Amino acid sequence: MHNIIFILLLPLMFIQGRLVKKNTPKLPEAAGMRVGELGSGPEVSLLLLGDSAAAGVGVSKQRQALSGTVTSGLSAHFKVSWQLLAKSGANTEQTLKMLKKKHDEHALDFDIVVVSLGVNDVLSPISARQWRRKQLELVEFLTVAVKCRQLILTQVPPMGGFPALPQPLRWFLGKRCDEFNQQLTQLATTAPFILLDFGAELQPELMAVDGFHPGVQIYQHWGQSVVDTILLKHQTSV
């Protein structure tokens, strides 16, 4: 139904999309180190992978972003060697191509991989089913080529609540997100990854000033959810 409505309102949504792109503040990726080692204890290697949210857009420093929150939380339990590979605007296909190129240059091998992707796919013409196939290809590459032992994917955030988006564009993109997340949930029943859902915590007032990216508190909650997920598997496997 939302696709039919989209066709009917296509001229309006096209104009709204152009205005959002023009008027939304362009925030930089968080500054700071994108590779490092910290903590003590059993050694683990961690890769954080994905789009602008993975890159920390919405906060000024990486220590406030996903990378800083996750590595800080894990460092109390492990000696963590970590790397961040993320770029604003990246979709699943672009991220997979970048990952394969990096792997060809220097073989990647990580115990844990945390992925943030989906918003830029929702904004593209790709269908939810096509996106599911791309996500599966990414999962297979990470688990086979990169030898990831614990893979965590985050659901697409609920764009239907993004303050930067006007109606009816916000409604339509929210429905697109639901459709993408349904495909991801189905994929999680057979593919070797953990699906993380923290969408209920994305209150508009906690988002960054652009109304499109996470703010500090959202990054903290997201990062702690990742840490809790990793620790739970570690504890149950001991």
Helices and strands as residue ranges (DSSP letters): H 2-8, H 10-23, E 35-39, E 43-50, G 62-64, H 66-74, E 79-86, H 92-105, E 112-116, H 119-122, H 128-140, I 141-145, E 150-154, G 159-161, H 169-188, E 194-196, G 199-201, G 204-206, H 216-237
